[in-house]
Amino acid sequence: MRSSRFRKLVAFVVFAATLSISASALADDKRAPGYTESKDEAGQVVKFTDDPLGASGLDANIPMIGLRKPGQRSQLMRPRVNFVTELRRSVEAL
């Protein structure tokens, strides 16, 4: 009987802790400071004030890091070119 009450108590404590932790994870109602919204006759207009594409340093004249060409790859095991002639000789010798 005691273990049943203990299990219910532990389950309730875990449930209450889960609810209290998840309540703090709710979304914030504040607007992000990175944009402004307005409405005009065409619809809704959103202007971003922190647009990274308008930042300096993202133009085409900045220096680029160039990479070297990759090394030449060769086979680790080279095929035997004269294997066919040797095979023919061993067959003829039979």
MDAnalysis code that builds the backbone (N, CA, C; Angstrom):
import MDAnalysis as mda
import numpy as np

u = mda.Universe.empty(282, n_residues=94, atom_resindex=np.repeat(np.arange(94), 3), trajectory=True)
u.add_TopologyAttr("name", ["N", "CA", "C"] * 94)
u.add_TopologyAttr("resid", np.arange(1, 95))
u.add_TopologyAttr("resname", ["MET", "ARG", "SER", "SER", "ARG", "PHE", "ARG", "LYS", "LEU", "VAL", "ALA", "PHE", "VAL", "VAL", "PHE", "ALA", "ALA", "THR", "LEU", "SER", "ILE", "SER", "ALA", "SER", "ALA", "LEU", "ALA", "ASP", "ASP", "LYS", "ARG", "ALA", "PRO", "GLY", "TYR", "THR", "GLU", "SER", "LYS", "ASP", "GLU", "ALA", "GLY", "GLN", "VAL", "VAL", "LYS", "PHE", "THR", "ASP", "ASP", "PRO", "LEU", "GLY", "ALA", "SER", "GLY", "LEU", "ASP", "ALA", "ASN", "ILE", "PRO", "MET", "ILE", "GLY", "LEU", "ARG", "LYS", "PRO", "GLY", "GLN", "ARG", "SER", "GLN", "LEU", "MET", "ARG", "PRO", "ARG", "VAL", "ASN", "PHE", "VAL", "THR", "GLU", "LEU", "ARG", "ARG", "SER", "VAL", "GLU", "ALA", "LEU"])
u.atoms.positions = np.array([
    [0.818, -1.182, 0.000],
    [0.000, 0.000, 0.000],
    [0.871, 1.257, 0.000],
    [1.944, 1.174, 0.787],
    [2.819, 2.342, 0.876],
    [3.526, 2.613, -0.449],
    [3.943, 1.581, -1.157],
    [4.641, 1.776, -2.419],
    [3.711, 2.373, -3.470],
    [2.439, 2.065, -3.407],
    [1.481, 2.638, -4.344],
    [1.345, 4.144, -4.105],
    [1.262, 4.531, -2.841],
    [1.186, 5.965, -2.524],
    [2.478, 6.676, -2.911],
    [3.590, 6.019, -2.668],
    [4.888, 6.619, -3.014],
    [5.007, 6.816, -4.525],
    [4.568, 5.840, -5.306],
    [4.620, 5.960, -6.763],
    [3.732, 7.100, -7.256],
    [2.543, 7.230, -6.669],
    [1.649, 8.327, -7.056],
    [2.270, 9.676, -6.710],
    [2.900, 9.763, -5.550],
    [3.545, 11.004, -5.133],
    [4.693, 11.358, -6.076],
    [5.509, 10.374, -6.424],
    [6.626, 10.624, -7.351],
    [6.092, 11.035, -8.714],
    [5.034, 10.376, -9.179],
    [4.447, 10.727, -10.473],
    [3.905, 12.146, -10.456],
    [3.259, 12.530, -9.342],
    [2.734, 13.890, -9.236],
    [3.857, 14.924, -9.217],
    [4.932, 14.643, -8.506],
    [6.065, 15.574, -8.444],
    [6.711, 15.725, -9.819],
    [6.869, 14.623, -10.521],
    [7.447, 14.693, -11.871],
    [6.523, 15.468, -12.802],
    [5.225, 15.234, -12.705],
    [4.252, 15.945, -13.534],
    [4.276, 17.443, -13.233],
    [4.315, 17.813, -11.973],
    [4.342, 19.225, -11.588],
    [5.640, 19.894, -12.046],
    [6.745, 19.183, -11.937],
    [8.016, 19.748, -12.392],
    [8.014, 19.949, -13.903],
    [7.431, 19.001, -14.624],
    [7.345, 19.128, -16.078],
    [6.500, 20.329, -16.469],
    [5.385, 20.516, -15.805],
    [4.537, 21.672, -16.107],
    [5.221, 22.986, -15.775],
    [5.922, 23.049, -14.669],
    [6.570, 24.301, -14.287],
    [7.730, 24.637, -15.211],
    [8.439, 23.631, -15.704],
    [9.543, 23.882, -16.630],
    [9.009, 24.293, -17.997],
    [7.957, 23.648, -18.456],
    [7.433, 23.958, -19.790],
    [6.730, 25.305, -19.812],
    [6.230, 25.779, -18.672],
    [5.576, 27.083, -18.640],
    [6.575, 28.201, -18.904],
    [7.814, 28.028, -18.524],
    [8.810, 29.065, -18.764],
    [9.308, 29.069, -20.201],
    [8.952, 28.068, -20.978],
    [9.415, 27.990, -22.356],
    [8.417, 28.577, -23.346],
    [7.373, 29.237, -22.862],
    [6.393, 29.823, -23.767],
    [7.009, 30.976, -24.544],
    [6.453, 31.236, -25.720],
    [6.994, 32.284, -26.585],
    [6.755, 33.658, -25.978],
    [7.627, 34.585, -26.320],
    [7.547, 35.946, -25.823],
    [6.654, 36.765, -26.751],
    [5.838, 37.658, -26.196],
    [4.936, 38.469, -27.005],
    [5.609, 39.698, -27.600],
    [6.817, 39.993, -27.198],
    [7.504, 41.187, -27.699],
    [7.891, 41.008, -29.158],
    [7.855, 42.078, -29.899],
    [8.275, 42.050, -31.307],
    [9.793, 42.089, -31.374],
    [10.327, 41.453, -32.385],
    [11.776, 41.484, -32.582],
    [12.179, 42.881, -33.032],
    [13.269, 43.422, -32.520],
    [13.660, 44.784, -32.878],
    [14.268, 44.887, -34.277],
    [14.419, 43.781, -34.975],
    [15.073, 43.803, -36.278],
    [14.173, 44.158, -37.438],
    [12.880, 44.391, -37.216],
    [12.009, 44.723, -38.331],
    [10.864, 45.623, -37.879],
    [10.237, 46.282, -38.870],
    [9.060, 47.108, -38.608],
    [7.967, 46.690, -39.575],
    [6.743, 46.737, -39.102],
    [5.593, 46.366, -39.927],
    [4.703, 47.581, -40.120],
    [4.151, 47.695, -41.324],
    [3.169, 48.748, -41.604],
    [2.232, 48.243, -42.693],
    [1.084, 48.894, -42.818],
    [0.105, 48.504, -43.830],
    [-0.097, 49.674, -44.780],
    [-0.210, 49.360, -46.052],
    [-0.537, 50.364, -47.054],
    [-1.659, 49.835, -47.929],
    [-1.959, 50.533, -49.005],
    [-3.087, 50.117, -49.848],
    [-2.818, 48.804, -50.582],
    [-1.550, 48.442, -50.787],
    [-1.223, 47.191, -51.471],
    [-1.217, 46.003, -50.518],
    [-1.097, 46.244, -49.253],
    [-1.060, 45.143, -48.292],
    [-0.147, 45.473, -47.129],
    [0.493, 44.473, -46.599],
    [1.356, 44.637, -45.445],
    [2.803, 44.786, -45.899],
    [3.527, 45.733, -45.315],
    [4.919, 45.997, -45.655],
    [5.776, 45.686, -44.433],
    [6.806, 44.873, -44.635],
    [7.741, 44.538, -43.570],
    [9.116, 45.016, -44.009],
    [9.756, 45.876, -43.204],
    [11.093, 46.380, -43.509],
    [12.044, 45.871, -42.436],
    [13.119, 45.226, -42.881],
    [14.123, 44.689, -41.965],
    [15.228, 45.711, -41.783],
    [15.511, 46.064, -40.536],
    [16.545, 47.059, -40.265],
    [17.916, 46.429, -40.120],
    [17.980, 45.143, -39.826],
    [19.270, 44.478, -39.659],
    [19.534, 43.498, -40.802],
    [19.266, 43.929, -42.028],
    [19.442, 43.077, -43.197],
    [20.932, 42.849, -43.444],
    [21.437, 41.611, -43.381],
    [22.867, 41.375, -43.561],
    [23.334, 41.569, -45.002],
    [22.419, 41.559, -45.978],
    [22.846, 41.764, -47.365],
    [23.211, 43.213, -47.637],
    [22.747, 44.112, -46.815],
    [23.099, 45.509, -46.984],
    [24.360, 45.885, -46.218],
    [24.998, 44.952, -45.571],
    [26.166, 45.234, -44.746],
    [27.402, 45.448, -45.609],
    [28.350, 46.190, -45.074],
    [29.602, 46.393, -45.799],
    [30.464, 45.145, -45.688],
    [31.317, 44.940, -46.653],
    [32.191, 43.784, -46.638],
    [31.634, 42.600, -47.402],
    [30.454, 42.722, -47.961],
    [29.872, 41.626, -48.715],
    [29.824, 41.939, -50.209],
    [30.692, 42.827, -50.670],
    [30.700, 43.168, -52.093],
    [31.630, 42.230, -52.862],
    [31.713, 42.404, -54.168],
    [32.480, 41.490, -55.014],
    [33.969, 41.807, -55.044],
    [34.408, 42.886, -54.435],
    [35.805, 43.296, -54.508],
    [36.629, 42.876, -53.302],
    [36.094, 42.057, -52.437],
    [36.856, 41.624, -51.277],
    [37.784, 40.477, -51.675],
    [38.930, 40.344, -51.028],
    [39.851, 39.260, -51.377],
    [39.251, 37.893, -51.036],
    [39.514, 36.950, -51.894],
    [39.006, 35.597, -51.707],
    [40.172, 34.661, -51.422],
    [39.904, 33.620, -50.659],
    [40.913, 32.610, -50.379],
    [40.850, 31.570, -51.480],
    [41.961, 31.371, -52.179],
    [42.003, 30.378, -53.244],
    [42.568, 29.062, -52.751],
    [42.075, 27.982, -53.284],
    [42.539, 26.659, -52.884],
    [43.438, 26.075, -53.959],
    [44.377, 25.251, -53.534],
    [45.243, 24.565, -54.484],
    [44.479, 23.462, -55.179],
    [44.996, 23.070, -56.333],
    [44.401, 21.938, -57.017],
    [44.664, 20.680, -56.204],
    [43.724, 19.753, -56.206],
    [43.978, 18.512, -55.468],
    [45.085, 17.703, -56.131],
    [45.767, 16.896, -55.352],
    [46.861, 16.085, -55.872],
    [46.387, 15.039, -56.865],
    [47.319, 14.583, -57.671],
    [46.984, 13.572, -58.666],
    [46.816, 12.226, -57.968],
    [45.742, 11.543, -58.293],
    [45.485, 10.241, -57.679],
    [45.992, 9.149, -58.598],
    [46.658, 8.206, -58.021],
    [47.135, 7.064, -58.796],
    [46.659, 5.796, -58.117],
    [46.652, 4.727, -58.867],
    [46.186, 3.468, -58.318],
    [47.234, 2.877, -57.384],
    [46.756, 2.303, -56.313],
    [47.682, 1.667, -55.396],
    [48.195, 0.351, -55.969],
    [47.326, -0.382, -56.622],
    [47.723, -1.640, -57.245],
    [47.661, -1.448, -58.756],
    [48.792, -1.485, -59.388],
    [48.834, -1.283, -60.840],
    [48.565, -2.616, -61.540],
    [47.758, -2.583, -62.589],
    [47.467, -3.843, -63.289],
    [48.695, -4.357, -64.027],
    [48.795, -5.656, -64.120],
    [49.915, -6.255, -64.855],
    [49.600, -6.201, -66.343],
    [50.397, -5.481, -67.071],
    [50.165, -5.303, -68.501],
    [50.562, -6.552, -69.273],
    [51.599, -7.225, -68.857],
    [52.094, -8.388, -69.605],
    [51.476, -9.697, -69.105],
    [50.412, -9.655, -68.363],
    [49.816, -10.865, -67.819],
    [49.197, -11.727, -68.917],
    [48.599, -11.132, -69.933],
    [47.933, -11.893, -70.987],
    [48.953, -12.697, -71.784],
    [50.094, -12.111, -72.102],
    [51.107, -12.849, -72.867],
    [51.683, -13.989, -72.037],
    [51.897, -13.765, -70.752],
    [52.389, -14.844, -69.892],
    [51.354, -15.958, -69.759],
    [50.090, -15.600, -69.690],
    [49.025, -16.597, -69.600],
    [48.981, -17.435, -70.881],
    [49.154, -16.786, -72.012],
    [49.141, -17.492, -73.282],
    [50.310, -18.480, -73.364],
    [51.470, -18.051, -72.893],
    [52.637, -18.939, -72.911],
    [52.412, -20.149, -72.034],
    [51.795, -19.951, -70.855],
    [51.588, -21.105, -69.974],
    [50.553, -22.058, -70.556],
    [49.579, -21.560, -71.299],
    [48.584, -22.425, -71.920],
    [49.232, -23.194, -73.077],
    [50.076, -22.519, -73.848],
    [50.729, -23.184, -74.976],
    [51.693, -24.269, -74.486],
    [52.266, -24.049, -73.305],
    [53.211, -25.035, -72.778],
    [52.503, -26.322, -72.307],
    [51.224, -26.281, -72.116],
    [50.514, -27.475, -71.681],
    [50.388, -28.396, -72.834],
])
